[in-house]
Amino acid sequence: MQGQVSEPTGSLADALGHAMRLLSRDPDLAREQALAILEAVPRHPGATMILAAALRLSGDAAAALPVIDPLSRALPNAPDVQLEHGLVLLDLGRTQEAVAALRRATALDPNLGEAWRALSVGLTVLGDMVGAQAAGDRQVRASVREPALIAAASALVEGRLPEAEHGLRAYLKTQPDEPAALRMLAEVAARLGRYEDAERILTQTLAFAPGFTAARHNLATLLYRQNKTLEALEQLDLLQAADPRHPAYANLRAAALVRIGEYEAATAIYRDVLARHPHQPKGWMSYGHALKTLGRRAECEAAYRKAVEQAPMLGEAWWSLANLKTLRFSDDDFAVMEGQLAGEEAADEDRLHLHYALGKALEDAGAYEASFEHYARGAALRRAQIRYDADETTAHATRSKALFTPAFFAERKGWGAAAPDPIFVVGLPRSGSTLIEQILASHSQVEGTMELPDVIAIAKRLGGRRGEGLYPEALAGLDADVLRALGEEYLERTRVQRKTDRPFFIDKMPNNFAHAGLIHLMLPNARIIDARRHPLGCCFSGFKQHFARGQTFSYGLQDIGRYYADYVDLMAHFDAVLPGRVHRVIYEEMVEDPEGQIRRLLDHCGLPFEAACLDFHQNDRAVRTASSEQVRQPIFRDGVDQWRNYEPWLDPLKAALGPVLAAYPAAPVI
């Protein structure tokens, strides 16, 4: 009968081969074939492994485990058995055990590509992205047989990127459609920062190899990194249609949904993945981040606590707890963090986060000198990891002032897209910008979004592939049609962030102050709000804040002081050449006279006064900044002068600020 498995006939090898072939086509039939073999030859290792694989592929990893587990112990030196054991454990969410089994498999057979692939997935779930990348590279090397590709893959694994690129391009001249070579070339381009090239190569690869899931996953990740979130989600739709339970796909989808403000959907995904793979400290931390944005404080703290319980050395999770601002650490917390720092195993990434967390804990305890020491040590570690040149920021401000003259703007009056929708809140981080956003988003006509990267992305593109001094000067060559198209592009790019039909929305990327000229040219009717706070309060608050990304100027007191001074200088220039274009909100004045300042703010935005703006702390909207907990409380004076506790150590900051410090809240006359 059709679908019925007969007793094994012919040789045992034929029966095993038949069962193996059935695995990919019909796991249920493969299971029946394996059972039939085992009835004739009990405890046969090959049939036992096929049975475990068939159960796993049928979605019953729980039944597969008692089949493969004893076989794995009996045959510790069999790479295929260790691989299957790892795959079963991975499906069951026992990720650390799975990784151990998969490491055994790859040690026994370094050419076992499927083991490297599964190991990459397991390490991704555990948050070891460096290890996952290395395993992915080894999968590539294991999957190729051509000597030229083996050499290129080896160069890629060992980080010899120019050599890998040269070898791959030479190979592709003779084999232009080889998917493995194209995927490797895309990986080389991505690591060299040539994201557009990498995207083009992967898209080309998938055009003739649509089933190449590894390349599609690479493309989804690359699109996400370029803030092409909707495009990344389209690729994930295809990946998850074929493998809906793949944890790496699910985690990337959750991260993408967070980026476009779909926090509830993201938290649902995190919950599902963590239920299946509970031991992933970085997964718990990401879940906590999403819960924090939604204001679900108790659940957020519990998620962070789960992360540090599973990985006490995970400095970022400790800092995430400290970054709740209102949490107070216990003596046991102190002991664990200090113990992790005292050991030699913690990586610099964990150490810097632990320093920031201890800095906050000691600040809460009133131990300001020790607190400052930890903040400074954390900042020094971070400063060593990044590239920031304060002279480039100063040069940008100088070149912007030279370009943006009254005549320049007069010649372009009325250009750009006419839509008045965006309200840009600019300035420095920790300047009160989140408070302004929360006030405005409490108005019935205004929608809050987040710090949107789109203006910066447009500016980078205008600056050319390498930004070789072409921006902002490139703006001089744009005509009215191009500027209108740029404004319309911005509105289209940000549409995904808008969840309501309110006519106005907020973009509170603080760094957009550097692009005020571009904003005015492409969106002349958009409002620009400058959030400003006392330079010592703002700069020191930024210095002791570890930011998830960007804000590279904030990890040195001199750097952040110069940055603040350049910001004041540039905004004073716009005040002079475009009088009244920018509305300034002084944080201390908002604290002293909230209603008066709120009324002036709304007037500038052309909005009628609404009492809800005074009760902004009752707005339960998602807030994705370091101040998310604070803006859910009424305005207090407590934070205005906190910097004074650290004044003995702020001389480098004062020197870098120069005349800006004495002139505050006005700009110095130069």
VMD Tcl script that draws the C-alpha trace (Angstrom):
set ca {
  {0.00 0.00 0.00}
  {1.08 3.56 -0.62}
  {2.72 5.09 2.46}
  {3.22 1.71 4.12}
  {6.81 0.77 5.00}
  {7.68 -2.87 4.41}
  {10.16 -4.93 6.34}
  {13.73 -4.18 5.30}
  {14.61 -6.12 2.21}
  {17.92 -6.61 0.53}
  {21.03 -5.55 2.39}
  {20.97 -3.57 5.62}
  {22.93 -0.85 3.83}
  {20.16 -0.50 1.25}
  {17.54 -0.19 3.98}
  {19.56 2.43 5.84}
  {20.17 4.37 2.63}
  {16.45 4.32 1.86}
  {15.63 5.59 5.36}
  {18.22 8.35 5.05}
  {16.79 9.49 1.72}
  {13.30 9.57 3.23}
  {14.43 11.99 5.96}
  {14.41 15.03 3.70}
  {11.19 14.06 1.86}
  {8.98 12.43 4.49}
  {10.27 12.22 8.07}
  {7.28 10.13 9.16}
  {8.11 7.44 6.62}
  {11.77 7.64 7.61}
  {10.75 7.05 11.23}
  {8.74 3.94 10.27}
  {11.62 2.64 8.16}
  {14.08 3.18 11.03}
  {11.75 1.39 13.46}
  {11.48 -1.53 11.06}
  {15.28 -1.78 10.84}
  {15.59 -1.62 14.63}
  {13.06 -4.39 14.99}
  {15.28 -6.58 12.84}
  {18.61 -5.25 14.20}
  {18.00 -3.84 17.72}
  {20.14 -0.91 18.86}
  {21.68 -0.43 15.42}
  {23.52 2.94 15.67}
  {22.68 4.16 12.17}
  {18.99 3.31 12.43}
  {18.86 4.82 15.92}
  {20.30 8.10 14.66}
  {17.88 8.15 11.72}
  {14.98 7.56 14.13}
  {16.08 10.50 16.29}
  {16.47 12.74 13.24}
  {13.05 11.68 11.90}
  {11.37 12.47 15.22}
  {13.10 15.85 15.36}
  {12.18 16.74 11.78}
  {8.59 15.72 12.50}
  {8.50 18.34 15.26}
  {8.87 15.95 18.21}
  {12.31 16.77 19.58}
  {11.14 15.72 23.05}
  {10.64 12.14 21.77}
  {13.95 12.29 19.90}
  {16.02 13.13 22.98}
  {15.74 9.75 24.81}
  {16.65 8.10 21.49}
  {19.77 10.14 20.72}
  {20.99 10.83 24.26}
  {22.22 7.28 25.10}
  {23.68 6.92 21.60}
  {25.64 10.16 22.09}
  {27.10 8.84 25.34}
  {27.89 5.48 23.78}
  {29.57 7.01 20.70}
  {31.30 10.19 21.93}
  {33.71 10.14 18.97}
  {31.07 9.90 16.23}
  {30.65 13.41 14.73}
  {27.29 12.68 13.05}
  {25.84 11.41 16.33}
  {27.11 14.45 18.24}
  {25.64 16.69 15.52}
  {22.21 15.07 15.80}
  {22.36 15.30 19.60}
  {23.15 19.01 19.27}
  {20.30 19.59 16.81}
  {17.79 17.89 19.13}
  {18.99 19.88 22.14}
  {18.82 23.09 20.09}
  {15.20 22.39 19.15}
  {14.39 21.78 22.83}
  {15.86 25.15 23.85}
  {18.69 23.54 25.84}
  {21.06 25.84 24.03}
  {24.19 25.58 26.16}
  {24.10 21.77 26.04}
  {23.46 21.96 22.30}
  {26.48 24.20 21.79}
  {28.65 21.75 23.76}
  {27.50 18.84 21.59}
  {28.00 20.83 18.38}
  {31.49 21.85 19.48}
  {32.28 18.16 19.95}
  {30.97 17.44 16.46}
  {33.06 20.18 14.82}
  {36.17 19.13 16.75}
  {35.73 15.57 15.52}
  {35.03 16.64 11.92}
  {35.94 20.25 11.05}
  {34.36 19.78 7.61}
  {30.89 19.09 9.02}
  {29.19 22.17 7.61}
  {25.77 21.48 9.19}
  {27.39 21.37 12.63}
  {29.01 24.76 12.07}
  {25.65 26.16 10.87}
  {23.82 24.88 13.95}
  {26.62 26.09 16.20}
  {26.28 29.56 14.69}
  {22.55 29.49 15.49}
  {23.17 28.33 19.06}
  {25.79 30.97 19.73}
  {23.48 33.63 18.28}
  {20.78 32.57 20.73}
  {23.31 32.83 23.57}
  {24.27 36.31 22.41}
  {27.84 35.37 21.42}
  {27.78 37.22 18.10}
  {31.56 37.01 17.64}
  {31.47 33.25 18.10}
  {28.42 32.96 15.86}
  {30.20 34.88 13.10}
  {33.28 32.67 13.43}
  {31.12 29.52 13.24}
  {29.36 30.91 10.18}
  {32.73 31.50 8.54}
  {33.75 27.92 9.28}
  {30.49 26.70 7.75}
  {31.39 28.54 4.56}
  {34.84 26.98 4.51}
  {33.41 23.52 5.18}
  {30.85 23.87 2.39}
  {33.30 24.53 -0.44}
  {35.52 22.03 -2.20}
  {37.23 24.09 -4.91}
  {40.85 24.85 -3.88}
  {40.42 28.53 -4.80}
  {37.32 28.84 -2.64}
  {38.93 26.94 0.23}
  {41.81 29.43 0.17}
  {39.43 32.40 0.06}
  {37.33 30.97 2.88}
  {40.44 30.44 4.99}
  {41.47 34.06 4.41}
  {37.96 35.19 5.42}
  {38.03 33.10 8.61}
  {41.44 34.50 9.53}
  {40.45 38.11 8.82}
  {42.67 38.59 5.78}
  {39.93 40.44 3.95}
  {41.86 41.99 1.00}
  {43.34 38.58 0.22}
  {39.91 36.94 0.42}
  {38.40 39.58 -1.86}
  {41.17 39.24 -4.44}
  {40.80 35.45 -4.55}
  {37.01 35.57 -4.78}
  {36.95 38.14 -7.57}
  {39.47 36.10 -9.55}
  {37.34 32.96 -9.10}
  {34.10 34.74 -10.05}
  {35.60 35.85 -13.37}
  {35.40 32.22 -14.46}
  {32.39 31.16 -12.35}
  {30.26 34.34 -12.07}
  {27.16 32.60 -10.70}
  {28.72 30.51 -7.93}
  {26.45 31.20 -4.89}
  {28.98 30.28 -2.18}
  {31.62 32.57 -3.70}
  {29.15 35.43 -4.06}
  {28.00 35.04 -0.46}
  {31.61 35.16 0.74}
  {32.29 38.24 -1.37}
  {29.25 39.94 0.16}
  {30.53 39.08 3.63}
  {33.92 40.62 2.79}
  {32.21 43.80 1.51}
  {30.05 44.05 4.64}
  {33.04 43.70 6.96}
  {34.83 46.42 5.02}
  {31.82 48.70 5.54}
  {30.70 48.57 1.90}
  {27.11 47.75 2.76}
  {25.58 48.80 -0.56}
  {27.98 46.51 -2.42}
  {27.18 43.64 -0.05}
  {23.44 44.18 -0.49}
  {23.76 44.23 -4.29}
  {25.79 41.00 -4.33}
  {23.38 39.16 -2.03}
  {20.37 40.34 -4.03}
  {22.08 39.11 -7.20}
  {22.83 35.76 -5.56}
  {19.25 35.21 -4.44}
  {17.91 36.09 -7.90}
  {19.23 32.77 -9.25}
  {19.50 30.84 -5.94}
  {16.29 31.80 -4.07}
  {16.57 28.78 -1.78}
  {19.99 29.84 -0.43}
  {18.74 30.56 3.10}
  {22.15 31.47 4.52}
  {22.50 34.25 1.95}
  {18.94 35.42 2.62}
  {19.65 35.57 6.35}
  {22.79 37.60 5.59}
  {20.70 39.96 3.47}
  {18.04 40.38 6.18}
  {20.73 41.18 8.74}
  {22.46 43.61 6.40}
  {19.21 45.43 5.61}
  {18.47 45.73 9.32}
  {21.90 47.22 9.97}
  {21.24 49.82 7.25}
  {17.92 50.82 8.85}
  {16.04 49.30 5.91}
  {13.69 47.69 8.37}
  {10.70 46.95 6.15}
  {12.95 45.35 3.54}
  {14.58 43.23 6.28}
  {11.14 42.09 7.45}
  {10.26 41.03 3.89}
  {13.30 38.75 3.82}
  {12.42 37.39 7.26}
  {8.92 36.57 6.01}
  {10.48 34.26 3.43}
  {12.91 32.72 5.90}
  {10.30 32.09 8.56}
  {7.81 30.65 6.09}
  {10.30 27.80 5.60}
  {11.54 27.61 9.22}
  {9.09 29.32 11.59}
  {10.81 28.14 14.78}
  {14.34 29.30 13.89}
  {15.40 31.34 16.96}
  {17.87 33.59 15.13}
  {15.20 34.62 12.60}
  {12.74 35.30 15.42}
  {15.21 37.42 17.38}
  {16.07 39.49 14.31}
  {12.36 40.02 13.60}
  {11.79 41.17 17.18}
  {14.68 43.64 16.92}
  {13.32 44.95 13.60}
  {9.83 45.38 15.07}
  {11.27 47.35 17.97}
  {12.96 49.66 15.47}
  {9.63 50.55 13.83}
  {7.81 50.93 17.13}
  {5.92 47.62 17.16}
  {6.85 46.91 20.77}
  {3.92 44.67 21.70}
  {4.57 42.38 18.74}
  {8.29 42.32 19.58}
  {7.70 41.38 23.21}
  {5.38 38.56 22.10}
  {8.19 37.14 19.94}
  {10.74 37.45 22.73}
  {8.36 35.65 25.11}
  {7.88 32.82 22.64}
  {11.59 32.39 21.92}
  {12.51 32.55 25.61}
  {9.87 29.95 26.44}
  {11.57 27.60 23.97}
  {15.15 28.73 24.63}
  {15.13 30.02 28.21}
  {18.88 30.08 28.75}
  {19.92 33.07 26.67}
  {20.90 35.98 28.90}
  {21.14 38.46 26.04}
  {17.68 37.41 24.92}
  {16.31 38.23 28.38}
  {18.12 41.55 28.20}
  {16.58 42.42 24.81}
  {13.19 41.44 26.17}
  {13.81 43.77 29.11}
  {14.67 46.64 26.76}
  {11.34 46.25 24.95}
  {9.42 46.05 28.23}
  {11.18 49.18 29.48}
  {10.09 51.08 26.40}
  {6.49 50.07 27.12}
  {6.77 51.25 30.73}
  {6.27 47.75 32.15}
  {8.77 48.37 34.90}
  {8.33 45.27 37.08}
  {8.50 42.86 34.14}
  {11.45 44.75 32.72}
  {13.44 44.50 35.94}
  {12.58 40.80 36.24}
  {13.89 40.20 32.70}
  {17.15 42.01 33.45}
  {17.46 40.05 36.69}
  {17.03 36.83 34.75}
  {19.88 37.89 32.47}
  {22.33 38.55 35.33}
  {21.22 35.39 37.09}
  {22.17 33.37 34.02}
  {25.31 35.39 33.25}
  {26.65 37.36 36.25}
  {29.49 38.64 34.07}
  {27.10 40.26 31.57}
  {27.93 43.87 32.27}
  {25.37 45.29 29.87}
  {22.54 43.66 31.84}
  {23.83 45.19 35.09}
  {24.05 48.57 33.37}
  {20.51 48.09 32.03}
  {19.33 47.67 35.62}
  {21.24 50.79 36.66}
  {19.87 52.65 33.65}
  {16.35 52.26 35.00}
  {17.47 55.31 37.04}
  {15.02 54.63 39.87}
  {16.44 51.21 40.89}
  {18.69 50.86 43.92}
  {21.19 47.99 44.05}
  {21.45 45.72 47.07}
  {24.66 44.81 48.91}
  {24.56 41.43 47.16}
  {24.39 43.21 43.79}
  {27.45 45.27 44.72}
  {29.35 42.14 45.70}
  {28.55 40.33 42.43}
  {29.52 43.30 40.24}
  {32.73 43.99 42.14}
  {33.58 40.30 42.05}
  {33.19 40.21 38.28}
  {35.47 43.23 37.91}
  {38.05 41.71 40.25}
  {38.33 38.59 38.12}
  {40.40 38.34 34.97}
  {37.84 36.66 32.72}
  {35.53 39.62 32.02}
  {35.90 41.11 28.54}
  {36.36 44.86 28.12}
  {32.76 45.18 26.91}
  {31.51 43.69 30.17}
  {34.00 45.66 32.26}
  {32.98 49.04 30.91}
  {29.30 48.31 31.55}
  {30.08 47.11 35.08}
  {31.99 50.33 35.74}
  {29.00 52.40 34.60}
  {26.63 50.31 36.73}
  {28.82 50.67 39.81}
  {29.20 54.38 39.11}
  {25.43 54.75 39.26}
  {25.14 52.56 42.38}
  {27.80 54.56 44.21}
  {26.21 57.84 43.09}
  {22.94 56.71 44.67}
  {24.88 55.90 47.83}
  {26.46 59.38 47.91}
  {30.02 58.07 47.36}
  {30.76 60.58 44.61}
  {34.54 60.26 44.33}
  {34.36 56.47 43.94}
  {31.40 56.91 41.63}
  {33.31 59.30 39.38}
  {36.25 56.90 39.25}
  {34.01 54.13 37.92}
  {32.33 56.42 35.40}
  {35.73 57.61 34.17}
  {37.13 54.07 33.89}
  {34.08 52.90 31.98}
  {34.30 55.88 29.62}
  {38.03 55.30 29.06}
  {37.41 51.69 28.05}
  {34.68 52.78 25.64}
  {36.79 55.64 24.25}
  {39.51 53.15 23.35}
  {37.01 51.16 21.26}
  {35.69 53.98 19.10}
  {36.90 56.55 16.64}
  {35.98 60.16 17.40}
  {37.83 63.27 16.26}
  {36.63 66.49 17.89}
  {38.37 68.52 15.16}
  {36.01 67.02 12.57}
  {32.99 68.24 14.53}
  {34.47 71.72 14.79}
  {35.28 71.70 11.08}
  {31.71 70.69 10.21}
  {30.34 73.61 12.23}
  {32.80 76.02 10.59}
  {31.98 74.82 7.06}
  {28.24 74.93 7.78}
  {28.46 78.54 8.91}
  {30.39 79.45 5.77}
  {27.77 77.84 3.52}
  {24.52 78.80 5.25}
  {24.35 82.55 4.77}
  {21.19 84.70 4.63}
  {21.66 85.01 0.88}
  {21.97 81.23 0.48}
  {18.62 80.65 2.18}
  {16.95 83.63 0.46}
  {17.82 82.21 -2.97}
  {16.10 78.95 -2.01}
  {13.05 80.35 -0.27}
  {9.97 78.19 -0.85}
  {11.96 75.18 -2.01}
  {11.57 71.74 -0.45}
  {8.49 69.70 0.47}
  {5.66 71.83 1.88}
  {4.42 69.30 4.46}
  {4.52 70.68 8.04}
  {4.29 67.23 9.68}
  {7.67 66.80 11.42}
  {8.66 68.45 14.67}
  {12.40 68.05 15.13}
  {13.72 68.11 18.71}
  {17.48 68.61 18.57}
  {20.33 69.34 20.95}
  {22.49 67.02 23.03}
  {21.46 63.80 24.74}
  {20.41 64.31 28.37}
  {19.29 67.88 27.65}
  {15.60 67.42 28.39}
  {14.67 66.43 24.85}
  {12.69 63.38 26.01}
  {10.71 65.59 28.37}
  {9.85 67.92 25.46}
  {8.89 64.96 23.32}
  {6.64 63.57 26.06}
  {4.94 66.95 26.52}
  {4.30 67.35 22.79}
  {3.21 63.73 22.37}
  {0.55 64.32 25.04}
  {-1.14 66.74 22.63}
  {-4.02 65.35 20.61}
  {-2.47 66.49 17.31}
  {1.07 65.18 17.85}
  {2.46 61.66 17.67}
  {5.68 60.67 19.39}
  {8.01 58.28 17.61}
  {11.67 57.93 18.59}
  {15.16 59.07 17.62}
  {14.88 58.56 13.88}
  {18.06 57.97 11.81}
  {16.65 59.20 8.51}
  {18.01 62.77 8.34}
  {21.49 61.50 9.16}
  {21.17 58.75 6.53}
  {20.21 61.31 3.87}
  {23.10 63.58 4.91}
  {25.57 60.69 4.68}
  {24.36 59.85 1.20}
  {24.73 63.46 0.09}
  {28.26 63.41 1.46}
  {29.25 60.73 -0.99}
  {30.37 57.19 -0.52}
  {33.17 58.09 1.87}
  {31.94 61.50 3.02}
  {35.04 63.16 1.59}
  {34.19 66.73 2.56}
  {31.19 66.88 0.23}
  {28.60 67.66 2.89}
  {27.18 70.19 3.64}
  {28.74 71.86 0.55}
  {26.88 69.40 -1.71}
  {23.63 71.14 -0.75}
  {24.64 74.16 -2.83}
  {24.30 72.13 -6.02}
  {20.78 70.84 -5.37}
  {17.86 72.43 -7.19}
  {14.28 72.90 -6.02}
  {13.09 69.57 -7.41}
  {15.83 67.61 -5.67}
  {15.24 69.32 -2.32}
  {11.52 68.67 -2.60}
  {12.27 65.01 -3.40}
  {14.54 64.77 -0.35}
  {11.78 66.13 1.88}
  {9.30 63.69 0.40}
  {11.81 60.87 0.83}
  {12.17 61.72 4.51}
  {8.38 61.70 4.97}
  {8.11 58.36 3.19}
  {10.98 56.78 5.12}
  {9.45 57.80 8.45}
  {5.90 56.78 7.57}
  {6.45 53.35 9.08}
  {6.94 55.00 12.49}
  {3.52 56.65 12.45}
  {0.82 54.57 14.10}
  {-1.98 57.17 14.30}
  {-3.61 59.73 12.02}
  {-2.38 62.70 14.06}
  {-1.18 65.44 11.69}
  {2.21 66.04 13.37}
  {4.97 63.70 14.56}
  {8.20 64.13 16.48}
  {11.71 63.16 15.42}
  {13.88 63.59 18.49}
  {17.26 62.54 17.12}
  {19.41 65.05 19.07}
  {22.29 64.98 16.59}
  {20.05 66.50 13.92}
  {21.15 69.94 15.11}
  {24.16 69.44 12.85}
  {21.74 69.13 9.92}
  {19.44 72.05 10.69}
  {20.35 73.59 7.32}
  {19.37 70.45 5.45}
  {16.12 70.19 7.43}
  {15.21 73.79 6.60}
  {15.97 73.31 2.91}
  {14.04 70.08 2.38}
  {11.23 70.66 4.92}
  {10.88 74.44 5.30}
  {7.60 74.19 7.22}
  {8.79 71.65 9.78}
  {9.32 72.93 13.32}
  {12.75 72.77 14.96}
  {12.98 72.74 18.77}
  {16.38 73.14 20.43}
  {16.49 71.46 23.86}
  {19.22 73.05 25.94}
  {20.43 72.35 29.47}
  {23.19 73.85 31.64}
  {26.47 72.80 29.99}
  {27.90 71.14 33.08}
  {24.65 69.36 33.88}
  {24.09 68.24 30.30}
  {27.68 67.23 29.54}
  {28.35 65.38 32.76}
  {25.01 63.59 32.49}
  {26.05 62.47 29.01}
  {29.52 61.48 30.19}
  {28.13 59.11 32.84}
  {25.61 57.58 30.43}
  {26.69 54.64 28.32}
  {24.71 54.87 25.10}
  {23.60 51.77 23.22}
  {25.01 53.23 20.00}
  {26.33 56.49 18.62}
  {27.14 59.59 20.71}
  {30.84 58.81 20.37}
  {31.72 62.32 21.60}
  {30.45 61.52 25.10}
  {33.27 59.32 26.41}
  {35.74 62.05 27.30}
  {35.11 65.24 29.29}
  {37.11 67.32 26.82}
  {35.39 65.74 23.81}
  {31.89 66.34 25.11}
  {32.77 69.88 26.22}
  {34.04 70.77 22.76}
  {31.00 69.13 21.17}
  {28.64 71.21 23.31}
  {30.56 74.38 22.43}
  {30.39 73.57 18.69}
  {26.66 72.88 19.02}
  {26.03 76.24 20.71}
  {28.13 78.01 18.07}
  {26.25 76.41 15.16}
  {22.80 77.01 16.63}
  {23.71 80.66 17.32}
  {24.57 80.95 13.64}
  {21.15 79.63 12.62}
  {19.54 82.08 15.05}
  {21.35 84.85 13.19}
  {20.70 83.77 9.59}
  {17.18 82.37 10.14}
  {15.75 84.46 13.00}
  {12.93 82.72 14.84}
  {13.30 79.50 12.85}
  {14.47 77.52 15.89}
  {12.58 77.60 19.20}
  {14.81 77.06 22.22}
  {13.65 75.39 25.44}
  {15.92 75.91 28.43}
  {15.58 72.92 30.73}
  {15.96 74.84 33.97}
  {13.28 77.32 32.86}
  {10.95 74.43 32.02}
  {11.46 73.07 35.54}
  {10.76 76.47 37.15}
  {7.76 77.44 35.01}
  {6.35 74.38 33.23}
  {3.04 75.88 32.17}
  {4.54 79.07 30.79}
  {7.23 77.21 28.87}
  {4.76 74.62 27.57}
  {2.43 77.35 26.29}
  {5.32 79.03 24.44}
  {6.40 75.69 23.01}
  {2.92 74.92 21.72}
  {2.58 78.44 20.28}
  {5.75 77.94 18.26}
  {4.36 74.67 16.90}
  {1.07 76.35 15.99}
  {-0.84 74.16 18.44}
  {-3.59 75.19 20.84}
  {-2.92 74.67 24.54}
  {-4.17 71.37 26.00}
  {-4.08 70.54 29.71}
  {-2.88 67.01 28.90}
  {0.51 68.51 28.04}
  {0.89 69.54 31.71}
  {0.05 65.98 32.76}
  {2.57 64.44 30.36}
  {3.69 61.92 33.00}
  {0.31 60.19 32.70}
  {0.93 59.41 29.03}
  {1.63 55.68 28.73}
  {3.18 55.84 25.26}
  {6.34 53.88 24.52}
  {9.52 55.86 25.30}
  {12.82 54.56 23.99}
  {15.52 56.66 25.66}
  {17.54 56.63 28.85}
  {14.98 59.02 30.37}
  {12.00 56.71 29.84}
  {11.44 56.19 33.58}
  {11.92 59.85 34.48}
  {9.36 61.24 32.01}
  {6.73 59.01 33.57}
  {6.98 61.19 36.68}
  {6.06 64.86 37.22}
  {8.79 67.46 36.78}
  {11.10 67.60 39.80}
  {14.01 69.93 40.56}
  {16.13 67.07 41.92}
  {18.13 66.46 38.75}
  {18.95 70.07 37.89}
  {22.08 70.41 40.01}
  {23.25 66.82 40.36}
  {26.46 67.69 38.53}
  {27.56 69.79 41.51}
  {28.33 66.59 43.43}
  {31.08 65.95 40.88}
  {32.38 69.49 40.39}
  {35.83 68.75 41.89}
  {36.56 66.48 38.91}
  {35.08 68.58 36.11}
  {37.92 71.02 35.37}
  {38.72 69.42 31.97}
  {35.08 69.85 30.99}
  {35.02 73.49 32.09}
  {38.16 74.22 30.10}
  {36.74 72.62 26.96}
  {33.48 74.56 27.25}
  {35.34 77.86 27.43}
  {33.17 81.00 27.20}
  {30.03 78.91 26.57}
  {29.91 78.06 30.26}
  {29.82 81.65 31.51}
  {27.40 82.80 28.80}
  {24.73 80.14 29.44}
  {21.83 80.19 28.63}
  {22.85 82.63 25.87}
  {25.59 81.96 23.37}
  {28.90 83.78 23.92}
  {29.56 86.84 21.79}
  {32.56 86.08 19.60}
}
mol new
graphics top color blue
foreach p $ca { graphics top sphere $p radius 0.5 }
foreach p [lrange $ca 0 end-1] q [lrange $ca 1 end] { graphics top cylinder $p $q radius 0.2 }
display resetview
